[in-house]
Amino acid sequence: MPLSEEQLRKLNEWFQSKRLNPQCPSCGTNDWTTGDIVSAPVYTAGGIAIGGSIVPMVQVICKNCGYIRLHAAVPIGLL
C-alpha cells in the first residue's frame, strides 16, 4: 500500500530522529523515494508458515541504483 502524506511525515521524522546514514550502501548516493508497505512471512524451522505472523515493512528505494532498504513499519508508527 502506498504511503499517505501523514505516513511520509512520520517516516521522515523517524529517519531524522535516529540519525540514520542517508547514503545508499550500494552506490553511495543520497536520493531516495518510498515504495509500498509490504510484508514478508516469518520463516520457521519447518519452512514458511502460511497464515502465520508477518512483519510489515516500508520500502525505501534508491533512485540511482534501485537498492531497497526495508524498515519495520510498526516501530516507526506507520501502522
OpenMM code with the backbone's topology and positions (N, CA, C; nanometers):
from openmm import Vec3, app, unit

residues = "MET PRO LEU SER GLU GLU GLN LEU ARG LYS LEU ASN GLU TRP PHE GLN SER LYS ARG LEU ASN PRO GLN CYS PRO SER CYS GLY THR ASN ASP TRP THR THR GLY ASP ILE VAL SER ALA PRO VAL TYR THR ALA GLY GLY ILE ALA ILE GLY GLY SER ILE VAL PRO MET VAL GLN VAL ILE CYS LYS ASN CYS GLY TYR ILE ARG LEU HIS ALA ALA VAL PRO ILE GLY LEU LEU".split()
positions = [
    Vec3(0.0842, -0.1174, 0.0000),
    Vec3(0.0000, 0.0000, 0.0000),
    Vec3(0.0886, 0.1235, 0.0000),
    Vec3(0.0585, 0.2214, -0.0833),
    Vec3(0.1396, 0.3436, -0.0874),
    Vec3(0.1271, 0.4227, 0.0430),
    Vec3(0.2291, 0.5006, 0.0741),
    Vec3(0.2275, 0.5795, 0.1964),
    Vec3(0.1424, 0.7052, 0.1793),
    Vec3(0.0698, 0.7391, 0.2845),
    Vec3(-0.0070, 0.8633, 0.2871),
    Vec3(0.0876, 0.9788, 0.3217),
    Vec3(0.0387, 1.1009, 0.3089),
    Vec3(0.1197, 1.2175, 0.3459),
    Vec3(0.1591, 1.2115, 0.4942),
    Vec3(0.0664, 1.1684, 0.5795),
    Vec3(0.0947, 1.1561, 0.7236),
    Vec3(0.2032, 1.0507, 0.7487),
    Vec3(0.1957, 0.9381, 0.6789),
    Vec3(0.2970, 0.8336, 0.6947),
    Vec3(0.4335, 0.8820, 0.6458),
    Vec3(0.4360, 0.9566, 0.5353),
    Vec3(0.5622, 1.0119, 0.4855),
    Vec3(0.6232, 1.1067, 0.5881),
    Vec3(0.5403, 1.1885, 0.6506),
    Vec3(0.5874, 1.2805, 0.7537),
    Vec3(0.6479, 1.2032, 0.8704),
    Vec3(0.5767, 1.0993, 0.9164),
    Vec3(0.6269, 1.0168, 1.0272),
    Vec3(0.7586, 0.9489, 0.9907),
    Vec3(0.7677, 0.8973, 0.8690),
    Vec3(0.8893, 0.8296, 0.8245),
    Vec3(1.0065, 0.9277, 0.8222),
    Vec3(0.9865, 1.0463, 0.7672),
    Vec3(1.0928, 1.1467, 0.7633),
    Vec3(1.1362, 1.1875, 0.9029),
    Vec3(1.0416, 1.2079, 0.9933),
    Vec3(1.0745, 1.2434, 1.1319),
    Vec3(1.1513, 1.1311, 1.2000),
    Vec3(1.1109, 1.0081, 1.1764),
    Vec3(1.1765, 0.8930, 1.2372),
    Vec3(1.3210, 0.8821, 1.1877),
    Vec3(1.3407, 0.8968, 1.0545),
    Vec3(1.4756, 0.8908, 0.9984),
    Vec3(1.5648, 0.9969, 1.0619),
    Vec3(1.5133, 1.1177, 1.0757),
    Vec3(1.5916, 1.2263, 1.1347),
    Vec3(1.6219, 1.1996, 1.2823),
    Vec3(1.5237, 1.1478, 1.3549),
    Vec3(1.5444, 1.1238, 1.4985),
    Vec3(1.6460, 1.0128, 1.5243),
    Vec3(1.6578, 0.9200, 1.4334),
    Vec3(1.7508, 0.8079, 1.4503),
    Vec3(1.8879, 0.8355, 1.3907),
    Vec3(1.8997, 0.9480, 1.3201),
    Vec3(2.0262, 0.9866, 1.2555),
    Vec3(2.0827, 0.8740, 1.1704),
    Vec3(1.9971, 0.8164, 1.0882),
    Vec3(2.0387, 0.7072, 1.0004),
    Vec3(2.1312, 0.7591, 0.8908),
    Vec3(2.2218, 0.6737, 0.8471),
    Vec3(2.3121, 0.7092, 0.7379),
    Vec3(2.2290, 0.7276, 0.6111),
    Vec3(2.2309, 0.8467, 0.5523),
    Vec3(2.1480, 0.8706, 0.4346),
    Vec3(2.2064, 0.8146, 0.3059),
    Vec3(2.3318, 0.7693, 0.3086),
    Vec3(2.3933, 0.7207, 0.1866),
    Vec3(2.3497, 0.5783, 0.1541),
    Vec3(2.3288, 0.5534, 0.0269),
    Vec3(2.2964, 0.4186, -0.0194),
    Vec3(2.4189, 0.3298, -0.0006),
    Vec3(2.4038, 0.2133, 0.0624),
    Vec3(2.5191, 0.1251, 0.0828),
    Vec3(2.5694, 0.0631, -0.0471),
    Vec3(2.4896, 0.0709, -0.1529),
    Vec3(2.5298, 0.0123, -0.2795),
    Vec3(2.6055, 0.1101, -0.3686),
    Vec3(2.5525, 0.2328, -0.3855),
    Vec3(2.6137, 0.3271, -0.4790),
    Vec3(2.6647, 0.4557, -0.4140),
    Vec3(2.6300, 0.4797, -0.2872),
    Vec3(2.6802, 0.5958, -0.2157),
    Vec3(2.6028, 0.7247, -0.2354),
    Vec3(2.4978, 0.7234, -0.3170),
    Vec3(2.4199, 0.8454, -0.3374),
    Vec3(2.3219, 0.8654, -0.2218),
    Vec3(2.2567, 0.9804, -0.2214),
    Vec3(2.1561, 1.0115, -0.1197),
    Vec3(2.0325, 1.0654, -0.1907),
    Vec3(1.9680, 0.9798, -0.2684),
    Vec3(1.8493, 1.0183, -0.3445),
    Vec3(1.7498, 0.9032, -0.3361),
    Vec3(1.6543, 0.9160, -0.2440),
    Vec3(1.5638, 0.8071, -0.2106),
    Vec3(1.4187, 0.8415, -0.2437),
    Vec3(1.3394, 0.7391, -0.2621),
    Vec3(1.1956, 0.7507, -0.2707),
    Vec3(1.1364, 0.6376, -0.1871),
    Vec3(1.0090, 0.6471, -0.1584),
    Vec3(0.9462, 0.5386, -0.0820),
    Vec3(0.8634, 0.4516, -0.1746),
    Vec3(0.8549, 0.3266, -0.1364),
    Vec3(0.7687, 0.2332, -0.2067),
    Vec3(0.6475, 0.2070, -0.1194),
    Vec3(0.5975, 0.0882, -0.1271),
    Vec3(0.4797, 0.0495, -0.0513),
    Vec3(0.5185, -0.0059, 0.0847),
    Vec3(0.4162, -0.0239, 0.1684),
    Vec3(0.4327, -0.1058, 0.2885),
    Vec3(0.4050, -0.2484, 0.2435),
    Vec3(0.5022, -0.3338, 0.2658),
    Vec3(0.4929, -0.4732, 0.2235),
    Vec3(0.5077, -0.5616, 0.3465),
    Vec3(0.4834, -0.6886, 0.3316),
    Vec3(0.5047, -0.7804, 0.4426),
    Vec3(0.5661, -0.9088, 0.3903),
    Vec3(0.6413, -0.9703, 0.4762),
    Vec3(0.7044, -1.0974, 0.4432),
    Vec3(0.6639, -1.1989, 0.5489),
    Vec3(0.6374, -1.3212, 0.5080),
    Vec3(0.6056, -1.4233, 0.6080),
    Vec3(0.7280, -1.4559, 0.6919),
    Vec3(0.7046, -1.4959, 0.8118),
    Vec3(0.8136, -1.5332, 0.9018),
    Vec3(0.8532, -1.6773, 0.8739),
    Vec3(0.9817, -1.7018, 0.8595),
    Vec3(1.0349, -1.8347, 0.8341),
    Vec3(1.0530, -1.9082, 0.9655),
    Vec3(1.0095, -2.0320, 0.9706),
    Vec3(1.0301, -2.1163, 1.0879),
    Vec3(1.1152, -2.2364, 1.0480),
    Vec3(1.1529, -2.3178, 1.1438),
    Vec3(1.2358, -2.4350, 1.1143),
    Vec3(1.1677, -2.5276, 1.0139),
    Vec3(1.0360, -2.5294, 1.0135),
    Vec3(0.9627, -2.6156, 0.9214),
    Vec3(0.9350, -2.5493, 0.7872),
    Vec3(0.9786, -2.4281, 0.7682),
    Vec3(0.9539, -2.3559, 0.6433),
    Vec3(0.8681, -2.2330, 0.6701),
    Vec3(0.8133, -2.1788, 0.5649),
    Vec3(0.7284, -2.0606, 0.5774),
    Vec3(0.5904, -2.1048, 0.6236),
    Vec3(0.5442, -2.0443, 0.7308),
    Vec3(0.4137, -2.0784, 0.7861),
    Vec3(0.3063, -1.9965, 0.7153),
    Vec3(0.2304, -2.0596, 0.6281),
    Vec3(0.1205, -1.9912, 0.5599),
    Vec3(0.0161, -1.9533, 0.6637),
    Vec3(-0.0242, -1.8282, 0.6639),
    Vec3(-0.1213, -1.7825, 0.7622),
    Vec3(-0.0585, -1.7481, 0.8962),
    Vec3(0.0740, -1.7572, 0.9040),
    Vec3(0.1428, -1.7250, 1.0284),
    Vec3(0.1646, -1.5760, 1.0424),
    Vec3(0.2496, -1.5389, 1.1352),
    Vec3(0.2735, -1.3967, 1.1580),
    Vec3(0.3521, -1.3362, 1.0421),
    Vec3(0.3394, -1.2055, 1.0275),
    Vec3(0.4093, -1.1334, 0.9217),
    Vec3(0.4786, -1.0116, 0.9822),
    Vec3(0.5708, -0.9563, 0.9087),
    Vec3(0.6427, -0.8368, 0.9508),
    Vec3(0.6181, -0.7291, 0.8456),
    Vec3(0.5329, -0.6280, 0.8757),
    Vec3(0.5124, -0.5208, 0.7786),
    Vec3(0.6348, -0.4299, 0.7733),
    Vec3(0.6770, -0.3966, 0.6511),
    Vec3(0.7973, -0.3164, 0.6301),
    Vec3(0.7701, -0.2090, 0.5268),
    Vec3(0.8379, -0.0964, 0.5424),
    Vec3(0.8287, 0.0109, 0.4434),
    Vec3(0.9521, 0.0019, 0.3540),
    Vec3(0.9300, 0.0174, 0.2239),
    Vec3(1.0386, 0.0171, 0.1271),
    Vec3(1.0930, 0.1588, 0.1123),
    Vec3(1.2244, 0.1727, 0.1191),
    Vec3(1.2915, 0.2987, 0.0893),
    Vec3(1.3888, 0.2649, -0.0232),
    Vec3(1.3664, 0.3251, -0.1405),
    Vec3(1.4320, 0.2816, -0.2641),
    Vec3(1.5274, 0.3888, -0.3166),
    Vec3(1.6511, 0.3487, -0.3454),
    Vec3(1.7497, 0.4392, -0.4042),
    Vec3(1.7088, 0.4698, -0.5484),
    Vec3(1.6977, 0.5978, -0.5798),
    Vec3(1.6591, 0.6387, -0.7158),
    Vec3(1.7711, 0.6160, -0.8171),
    Vec3(1.8945, 0.6042, -0.7696),
    Vec3(2.0074, 0.5867, -0.8612),
    Vec3(2.0259, 0.4410, -0.9021),
    Vec3(2.0324, 0.3498, -0.8050),
    Vec3(2.0661, 0.2106, -0.8375),
    Vec3(1.9548, 0.1105, -0.8095),
    Vec3(1.8479, 0.1547, -0.7420),
    Vec3(1.7365, 0.0635, -0.7146),
    Vec3(1.7501, -0.0182, -0.5876),
    Vec3(1.8559, 0.0040, -0.5112),
    Vec3(1.8727, -0.0667, -0.3840),
    Vec3(1.7508, -0.0399, -0.2961),
    Vec3(1.7005, -0.1420, -0.2287),
    Vec3(1.5825, -0.1264, -0.1430),
    Vec3(1.6210, -0.1507, 0.0024),
    Vec3(1.5946, -0.0491, 0.0861),
    Vec3(1.6061, -0.0639, 0.2309),
    Vec3(1.4684, -0.1014, 0.2823),
    Vec3(1.4641, -0.1902, 0.3780),
    Vec3(1.3384, -0.2275, 0.4414),
    Vec3(1.3465, -0.1941, 0.5898),
    Vec3(1.2468, -0.1206, 0.6389),
    Vec3(1.2405, -0.0845, 0.7805),
    Vec3(1.1064, -0.1293, 0.8354),
    Vec3(1.1072, -0.1872, 0.9542),
    Vec3(0.9840, -0.2332, 1.0187),
    Vec3(0.8880, -0.1161, 1.0349),
    Vec3(0.7675, -0.1307, 0.9848),
    Vec3(0.6701, -0.0219, 0.9816),
    Vec3(0.6082, 0.0092, 1.1187),
    Vec3(0.5919, -0.0902, 1.2035),
    Vec3(0.5242, -0.0695, 1.3310),
    Vec3(0.6049, 0.0197, 1.4266),
    Vec3(0.7353, -0.0058, 1.4488),
    Vec3(0.8101, 0.0818, 1.5387),
    Vec3(0.8177, 0.2275, 1.4908),
    Vec3(0.8079, 0.2477, 1.3605),
    Vec3(0.8112, 0.3826, 1.3041),
    Vec3(0.6772, 0.4534, 1.3291),
    Vec3(0.5721, 0.3748, 1.3492),
    Vec3(0.4394, 0.4322, 1.3709),
    Vec3(0.3580, 0.4442, 1.2436),
    Vec3(0.3963, 0.3678, 1.1413),
    Vec3(0.3247, 0.3757, 1.0142),
    Vec3(0.1970, 0.2938, 1.0130),
    Vec3(0.1868, 0.1994, 1.1057),
    Vec3(0.0651, 0.1157, 1.1160),
    Vec3(0.0152, 0.1191, 1.2584),
] * unit.nanometer
topology = app.Topology()
chain = topology.addChain("A")
for resn in residues:
    res = topology.addResidue(resn, chain)
    for name in ("N", "CA", "C"):
        topology.addAtom(name, app.Element.getBySymbol(name[0]), res)
